[in-house]
C-alpha cells in the first residue's frame, strides 16, 4: 500500500470518528434540553454542528483528492 493511500485511509477513519462523536454530542444536547439545561444544550449543539461540519469537509476533501 502506498504511503498516500495509507494517509487517505487514516483521514477517512478520523472523519468517521469525528462524525460519530458529533452525533453522540447531539444526543447529549437533546438530553440536556429535556433536563432544562438550555445553555449547556445550546453549547452541545454548537459543538455537534462543528464536528459534523468538520467530518463533512474531510469527506469532501477526500473525494476531491481521489
C-alpha positions in Angstrom: 0.0 0.0 0.0 1.4 3.4 -1.0 2.0 6.0 1.7 -0.6 8.3 0.1 -3.2 5.6 0.2 -2.4 4.8 3.8 -2.7 8.5 4.7 -6.1 8.8 2.9 -7.4 5.7 4.8 -6.3 7.2 8.1 -8.0 10.5 7.3 -11.2 8.7 6.3 -11.2 6.8 9.5 -10.8 10.0 11.5 -13.6 11.7 9.7 -15.9 8.8 10.6 -14.8 9.0 14.2 -15.4 12.8 14.3 -18.9 12.2 12.9 -19.7 9.5 15.4 -18.6 11.7 18.3 -20.5 14.7 16.9 -23.7 12.6 16.8 -23.1 11.4 20.4 -22.8 15.1 21.5 -26.1 15.8 19.6 -27.8 13.1 21.7 -26.3 14.6 24.8 -27.7 18.0 23.7 -31.2 16.6 23.5 -30.9 15.1 26.9 -29.7 18.4 28.3 -32.7 20.2 26.7 -35.0 17.7 28.3 -33.4 18.4 31.6 -34.0 22.2 31.1 -30.2 22.9 30.9 -30.6 25.2 28.0 -27.2 26.9 27.9 -25.3 23.6 28.1 -27.7 22.1 25.5 -27.0 25.0 23.1 -23.3 24.7 23.6 -23.5 20.9 22.9 -25.5 21.6 19.7 -22.8 24.1 18.6 -20.0 21.6 19.2 -22.0 18.9 17.5 -22.6 21.1 14.5 -19.0 22.0 14.3 -18.0 18.3 14.4 -20.5 17.3 11.7 -19.3 20.1 9.5 -15.6 19.1 10.0 -16.4 15.5 9.2 -18.3 16.6 6.0 -15.4 18.8 5.0 -12.9 16.0 5.4 -15.0 13.6 3.4 -15.4 16.2 0.6 -11.6 16.7 0.7 -11.0 13.0 0.4 -13.4 12.8 -2.6 -11.6 15.6 -4.4 -8.2 14.0 -3.8 -9.1 10.7 -5.4 
